[in-house]
Amino acid sequence: MSRSTSTSTSLATIILLVITFPIWFSIGAGLFGVAVGILGALFGVMVAILGICFAIITFPFKILFGSGDDWGWHFDIDLPFFHTNNGFLVLILVAIVIVLIQKRKSPARR
């Protein structure tokens, strides 16, 4: 009688596993999908941070040389008396102002 109970228990377990296999398989596939999605999101965030770093590094060069306007983003330095898409004129004006301020602060030499 012990052998009959053992066989029926094994048979019931096998039937239960076969019937519930799609449920367990779908739960496992869903968890795998969530894990892959989270890893993909982390990869996307890292690439976005890398892109931001490249943008920060190249932004001063874009201001100075005015390149990259063909990509749809226009950075024009709009001053009331002239329009330019590079920063050389502004850089020269800033340098002149710095030199004048430093000359004014330095003691008179005789």
Backbone as a printed PyTorch tensor [residue, N CA C, xyz], in Angstrom:
tensor([[[  0.8050,  -1.1720,   0.0000],
         [  0.0000,   0.0000,   0.0000],
         [  0.8640,   1.2580,   0.0000]],

        [[  1.9690,   1.1700,   0.5720],
         [  2.8860,   2.2930,   0.5950],
         [  3.3710,   2.6200,  -0.8070]],

        [[  3.5800,   1.5850,  -1.6170],
         [  4.0400,   1.7880,  -2.9880],
         [  2.9490,   2.4530,  -3.8160]],

        [[  1.7010,   2.1240,  -3.6130],
         [  0.5850,   2.7090,  -4.3460],
         [  0.4310,   4.1850,  -3.9960]],

        [[  0.5690,   4.5520,  -2.7460],
         [  0.4680,   5.9390,  -2.3170],
         [  1.6180,   6.7510,  -2.8960]],

        [[  2.7940,   6.1960,  -2.9120],
         [  3.9590,   6.8770,  -3.4580],
         [  3.7940,   7.1180,  -4.9520]],

        [[  3.2570,   6.1180,  -5.6680],
         [  3.0520,   6.2580,  -7.1020],
         [  1.9770,   7.2910,  -7.4050]],

        [[  0.9080,   7.2800,  -6.6540],
         [ -0.1640,   8.2450,  -6.9080],
         [  0.2880,   9.6640,  -6.5610]],

        [[  1.1240,   9.8090,  -5.5430],
         [  1.6490,  11.1210,  -5.1920],
         [  2.5790,  11.6320,  -6.2930]],

        [[  3.4210,  10.7640,  -6.8090],
         [  4.3190,  11.1500,  -7.8980],
         [  3.5170,  11.5050,  -9.1380]],

        [[  2.4920,  10.7080,  -9.4260],
         [  1.6530,  10.9750, -10.5960],
         [  0.8990,  12.2940, -10.4320]],

        [[  0.4070,  12.5890,  -9.2560],
         [ -0.3000,  13.8490,  -9.0070],
         [  0.6590,  15.0380,  -9.1360]],

        [[  1.8940,  14.8510,  -8.6630],
         [  2.8950,  15.9170,  -8.7760],
         [  3.2430,  16.1810, -10.2360]],

        [[  3.4110,  15.1320, -11.0200],
         [  3.7380,  15.2900, -12.4450],
         [  2.5850,  15.9700, -13.1740]],

        [[  1.3660,  15.5730, -12.9110],
         [  0.2050,  16.1950, -13.5560],
         [  0.1060,  17.6630, -13.1560]],

        [[  0.3170,  17.9570, -11.8780],
         [  0.2700,  19.3420, -11.4030],
         [  1.3520,  20.1920, -12.0810]],

        [[  2.5670,  19.6500, -12.2230],
         [  3.6340,  20.3740, -12.9000],
         [  3.3130,  20.6070, -14.3720]],

        [[  2.7470,  19.6060, -15.0360],
         [  2.4090,  19.7570, -16.4550],
         [  1.2980,  20.7830, -16.6450]],

        [[  0.3240,  20.7730, -15.7770],
         [ -0.7920,  21.7070, -15.9090],
         [ -0.3500,  23.1370, -15.5800]],

        [[  0.4830,  23.3120, -14.5530],
         [  0.8630,  24.6580, -14.1220],
         [  2.1450,  25.1650, -14.7980]],

        [[  2.7430,  24.3670, -15.6930],
         [  3.9770,  24.7830, -16.3620],
         [  3.8360,  26.1150, -17.0960]],

        [[  2.7750,  26.3740, -17.8520],
         [  2.6700,  27.6650, -18.5420],
         [  2.6640,  28.8580, -17.5820]],

        [[  2.0750,  28.6860, -16.4180],
         [  2.0410,  29.7720, -15.4400],
         [  3.4500,  30.0670, -14.9350]],

        [[  4.1500,  29.0100, -14.5180],
         [  5.5080,  29.2080, -13.9900],
         [  6.4550,  29.7080, -15.0700]],

        [[  6.2870,  29.1940, -16.2790],
         [  7.1410,  29.6410, -17.3860],
         [  6.9010,  31.1230, -17.6870]],

        [[  5.6430,  31.5500, -17.6800],
         [  5.3520,  32.9560, -17.9650],
         [  5.8380,  33.8680, -16.8360]],

        [[  5.7490,  33.4250, -15.6010],
         [  6.2800,  34.2190, -14.4900],
         [  7.7960,  34.3640, -14.6210]],

        [[  8.4810,  33.2660, -14.9410],
         [  9.9310,  33.3130, -15.1350],
         [ 10.3200,  34.1990, -16.3070]],

        [[  9.5900,  34.1000, -17.4120],
         [  9.8880,  34.9390, -18.5770],
         [  9.6260,  36.4070, -18.2660]],

        [[  8.5820,  36.6660, -17.5140],
         [  8.2990,  38.0500, -17.1200],
         [  9.3850,  38.6300, -16.2390]],

        [[  9.8660,  37.8550, -15.2710],
         [ 10.9580,  38.3210, -14.4140],
         [ 12.2390,  38.5250, -15.2140]],

        [[ 12.4890,  37.6250, -16.1750],
         [ 13.6540,  37.7940, -17.0460],
         [ 13.5180,  39.0710, -17.8710]],

        [[ 12.3260,  39.3420, -18.3740],
         [ 12.0880,  40.5680, -19.1370],
         [ 12.2810,  41.8160, -18.2980]],

        [[ 11.8340,  41.7770, -17.0580],
         [ 12.0270,  42.9250, -16.1680],
         [ 13.5090,  43.1470, -15.9130]],

        [[ 14.2630,  42.0740, -15.6750],
         [ 15.7010,  42.2060, -15.4160],
         [ 16.4210,  42.7730, -16.6310]],

        [[ 16.0860,  42.2700, -17.8290],
         [ 16.7210,  42.7800, -19.0480],
         [ 16.3170,  44.2330, -19.2850]],

        [[ 15.0770,  44.5810, -19.0090],
         [ 14.6210,  45.9630, -19.1560],
         [ 15.3510,  46.9160, -18.2220]],

        [[ 15.5640,  46.4880, -16.9880],
         [ 16.2920,  47.3350, -16.0310],
         [ 17.7370,  47.5110, -16.4830]],

        [[ 18.3720,  46.4290, -16.9520],
         [ 19.7450,  46.5490, -17.4500],
         [ 19.8060,  47.4610, -18.6750]],

        [[ 18.8220,  47.3510, -19.5570],
         [ 18.7680,  48.2380, -20.7200],
         [ 18.5880,  49.6930, -20.3240]],

        [[ 17.7670,  49.9370, -19.3210],
         [ 17.5700,  51.3100, -18.8430],
         [ 18.8540,  51.8580, -18.2270]],

        [[ 19.5660,  51.0360, -17.4630],
         [ 20.8370,  51.4820, -16.8830],
         [ 21.8560,  51.7850, -17.9730]],

        [[ 21.8980,  50.9520, -19.0020],
         [ 22.7990,  51.2020, -20.1240],
         [ 22.4270,  52.5110, -20.8170]],

        [[ 21.1450,  52.7460, -21.0030],
         [ 20.6900,  53.9900, -21.6240],
         [ 21.0520,  55.2120, -20.7960]],

        [[ 20.9330,  55.1120, -19.4850],
         [ 21.2970,  56.2350, -18.6120],
         [ 22.7950,  56.5000, -18.6980]],

        [[ 23.6160,  55.4360, -18.7110],
         [ 25.0660,  55.6310, -18.7960],
         [ 25.4550,  56.2720, -20.1190]],

        [[ 24.8300,  55.8430, -21.2140],
         [ 25.1360,  56.4370, -22.5150],
         [ 24.6670,  57.8890, -22.5630]],

        [[ 23.5420,  58.1890, -21.9400],
         [ 23.0630,  59.5700, -21.8930],
         [ 24.0230,  60.4510, -21.0990]],

        [[ 24.5400,  59.9410, -19.9850],
         [ 25.5100,  60.7130, -19.1960],
         [ 26.7850,  60.9360, -20.0080]],

        [[ 27.2210,  59.9210, -20.7510],
         [ 28.3890,  60.0810, -21.6180],
         [ 28.1240,  61.1400, -22.6910]],

        [[ 26.9350,  61.1300, -23.2580],
         [ 26.5810,  62.1480, -24.2430],
         [ 26.5600,  63.5420, -23.6510]],

        [[ 26.0780,  63.6680, -22.4210],
         [ 26.0850,  64.9670, -21.7460],
         [ 27.5200,  65.4430, -21.5210]],

        [[ 28.4080,  64.5140, -21.1440],
         [ 29.8190,  64.8820, -20.9390],
         [ 30.4320,  65.3850, -22.2460]],

        [[ 30.1660,  64.6890, -23.3520],
         [ 30.6810,  65.1400, -24.6410],
         [ 30.1000,  66.5050, -25.0110]],

        [[ 28.8310,  66.7120, -24.7220],
         [ 28.2140,  67.9980, -25.0410],
         [ 28.8240,  69.1250, -24.2200]],

        [[ 29.1000,  68.8660, -22.9450],
         [ 29.7100,  69.8950, -22.0990],
         [ 31.1130,  70.2250, -22.5950]],

        [[ 31.8630,  69.2030, -23.0250],
         [ 33.2230,  69.4340, -23.5090],
         [ 33.2070,  70.2070, -24.8220]],

        [[ 32.2880,  69.8760, -25.7200],
         [ 32.2920,  70.5050, -27.0420],
         [ 31.5430,  71.8350, -27.0880]],

        [[ 30.7620,  72.1750, -26.0730],
         [ 29.9670,  73.3990, -26.1120],
         [ 30.8110,  74.6740, -26.2430]],

        [[ 31.9240,  74.8230, -25.5010],
         [ 32.7240,  76.0420, -25.6960],
         [ 33.2840,  76.1670, -27.1160]],

        [[ 33.6710,  75.0390, -27.7170],
         [ 34.1700,  75.0780, -29.0870],
         [ 33.0630,  75.4570, -30.0620]],

        [[ 31.8510,  75.0010, -29.7720],
         [ 30.7300,  75.3580, -30.6270],
         [ 30.4470,  76.8490, -30.5340]],

        [[ 30.5430,  77.3920, -29.3420],
         [ 30.3280,  78.8260, -29.1750],
         [ 31.4010,  79.6140, -29.9220]],

        [[ 32.6540,  79.1740, -29.7760],
         [ 33.7500,  79.9120, -30.4070],
         [ 33.7450,  79.7990, -31.9250]],

        [[ 33.5500,  78.6100, -32.4330],
         [ 33.7030,  78.3930, -33.8690],
         [ 32.3820,  78.3660, -34.6290]],

        [[ 31.2700,  78.3230, -33.9410],
         [ 29.9690,  78.3960, -34.5850],
         [ 29.6140,  77.1840, -35.4000]],

        [[ 30.2140,  76.0630, -35.1520],
         [ 29.9050,  74.8700, -35.9390],
         [ 28.7040,  74.1530, -35.3380]],

        [[ 28.1320,  73.2710, -36.1290],
         [ 27.0190,  72.4710, -35.6510],
         [ 25.6650,  73.0950, -35.8490]],

        [[ 25.5800,  74.2580, -36.5130],
         [ 24.2780,  74.8750, -36.7170],
         [ 23.4300,  74.1300, -37.7340]],

        [[ 24.0290,  73.2590, -38.5150],
         [ 23.2610,  72.4890, -39.4870],
         [ 22.4400,  71.3940, -38.8330]],

        [[ 22.6350,  71.1600, -37.5560],
         [ 21.9160,  70.1070, -36.8620],
         [ 20.5870,  70.5890, -36.3040]],

        [[ 20.2370,  71.8240, -36.5420],
         [ 18.9200,  72.2950, -36.1490],
         [ 18.8970,  73.1230, -34.8860]],

        [[ 19.9850,  73.2090, -34.1510],
         [ 20.0080,  74.0140, -32.9400],
         [ 20.9070,  75.2010, -33.2010]],

        [[ 20.3630,  76.3880, -33.1260],
         [ 21.1010,  77.5870, -33.4940],
         [ 21.4390,  78.3790, -32.2460]],

        [[ 22.7230,  78.5890, -32.0430],
         [ 23.1850,  79.3920, -30.9180],
         [ 23.7900,  80.6550, -31.5010]],

        [[ 22.9970,  81.6810, -31.5970],
         [ 23.4730,  82.9470, -32.1380],
         [ 23.6410,  83.9320, -30.9910]],

        [[ 24.7650,  84.6120, -30.9940],
         [ 25.0060,  85.6300, -29.9870],
         [ 24.3620,  86.9140, -30.5110]],

        [[ 23.2240,  87.2640, -29.9640],
         [ 22.4770,  88.4220, -30.4410],
         [ 22.7780,  89.6270, -29.5590]],

        [[ 23.5980,  90.5080, -30.0620],
         [ 23.8420,  91.7800, -29.3980],
         [ 23.1430,  92.8540, -30.2220]],

        [[ 22.8360,  93.9830, -29.6380],
         [ 22.0280,  94.9680, -30.3570],
         [ 22.6740,  95.5050, -31.6250]],

        [[ 23.9950,  95.5010, -31.7180],
         [ 24.6270,  96.1680, -32.8520],
         [ 25.2770,  95.2220, -33.8580]],

        [[ 25.3290,  93.9420, -33.5950],
         [ 25.8480,  93.0090, -34.6000],
         [ 25.3060,  91.6050, -34.3340]],

        [[ 25.2930,  90.8170, -35.3790],
         [ 24.8730,  89.4160, -35.2780],
         [ 25.9970,  88.5500, -35.7990]],

        [[ 26.3490,  87.5350, -35.0290],
         [ 27.3930,  86.6130, -35.4470],
         [ 27.0710,  85.2370, -34.8910]],

        [[ 27.5470,  84.2250, -35.5570],
         [ 27.3190,  82.8960, -35.0320],
         [ 28.6120,  82.2730, -34.5270]],

        [[ 29.6470,  83.0660, -34.3570],
         [ 30.8230,  82.5630, -33.6570],
         [ 31.2120,  83.5580, -32.5790]],

        [[ 32.0370,  83.1110, -31.6590],
         [ 32.3160,  83.9250, -30.4940],
         [ 33.6360,  84.6500, -30.5300]],

        [[ 34.2970,  84.6940, -31.6930],
         [ 35.5930,  85.3620, -31.7360],
         [ 35.4870,  86.8370, -31.3840]],

        [[ 34.5020,  87.5220, -31.9250],
         [ 34.3560,  88.9440, -31.6420],
         [ 34.0520,  89.1750, -30.1700]],

        [[ 33.1880,  88.3570, -29.6020],
         [ 32.8590,  88.4730, -28.1840],
         [ 34.0930,  88.1540, -27.3400]],

        [[ 34.8610,  87.1390, -27.7330],
         [ 36.0730,  86.7860, -27.0030],
         [ 37.0900,  87.9270, -27.0390]],

        [[ 37.2250,  88.5740, -28.1750],
         [ 38.1400,  89.7170, -28.2860],
         [ 37.6570,  90.8670, -27.4060]],

        [[ 36.3570,  91.1360, -27.4090],
         [ 35.8260,  92.1990, -26.5530],
         [ 36.0530,  91.9000, -25.0770]],

        [[ 35.8580,  90.6630, -24.6650],
         [ 36.0900,  90.2780, -23.2740],
         [ 37.5630,  90.4290, -22.9260]],

        [[ 38.4660,  90.0340, -23.8290],
         [ 39.9040,  90.1720, -23.5840],
         [ 40.2900,  91.6440, -23.4510]],

        [[ 39.7320,  92.5150, -24.2880],
         [ 40.0290,  93.9470, -24.2010],
         [ 39.5600,  94.5150, -22.8720]],

        [[ 38.3770,  94.1300, -22.4380],
         [ 37.8530,  94.6100, -21.1540],
         [ 38.7380,  94.1350, -20.0090]],

        [[ 39.1890,  92.8820, -20.0480],
         [ 40.0620,  92.3640, -18.9880],
         [ 41.3840,  93.1320, -18.9560]],

        [[ 41.9710,  93.3880, -20.1190],
         [ 43.2330,  94.1310, -20.1740],
         [ 43.0470,  95.5410, -19.6320]],

        [[ 41.9510,  96.2060, -19.9950],
         [ 41.7060,  97.5600, -19.4980],
         [ 41.4990,  97.5840, -17.9930]],

        [[ 40.8040,  96.6070, -17.4660],
         [ 40.5860,  96.5520, -16.0130],
         [ 41.8990,  96.3080, -15.2910]],

        [[ 42.7310,  95.4260, -15.8390],
         [ 44.0160,  95.1530, -15.1890],
         [ 44.9460,  96.3670, -15.2540]],

        [[ 44.9190,  97.1090, -16.3590],
         [ 45.7450,  98.3160, -16.4510],
         [ 45.2880,  99.3660, -15.4420]],

        [[ 43.9970,  99.4530, -15.2400],
         [ 43.4540, 100.4360, -14.3130],
         [ 43.8160, 100.0890, -12.8760]],

        [[ 43.8850,  98.7990, -12.5430],
         [ 44.2000,  98.3660, -11.1800],
         [ 45.6880,  98.4310, -10.8960]],

        [[ 46.5310,  98.3180, -11.9010],
         [ 47.9800,  98.2910, -11.6410],
         [ 48.4620,  99.6930, -11.2480]],

        [[ 49.4400,  99.7710, -10.3250],
         [ 49.9400, 101.0770,  -9.8930],
         [ 50.6910, 101.7650, -11.0340]],

        [[ 50.6870, 103.0660, -11.0120],
         [ 51.3630, 103.8350, -12.0760],
         [ 52.8610, 103.6280, -11.9810]],

        [[ 53.4680, 103.3000, -13.0690],
         [ 54.9270, 103.0780, -13.1020],
         [ 55.6000, 104.3070, -13.6830]],

        [[ 56.6690, 104.7340, -13.0770],
         [ 57.3970, 105.9040, -13.5730],
         [ 58.8300, 105.5700, -13.8150]]])
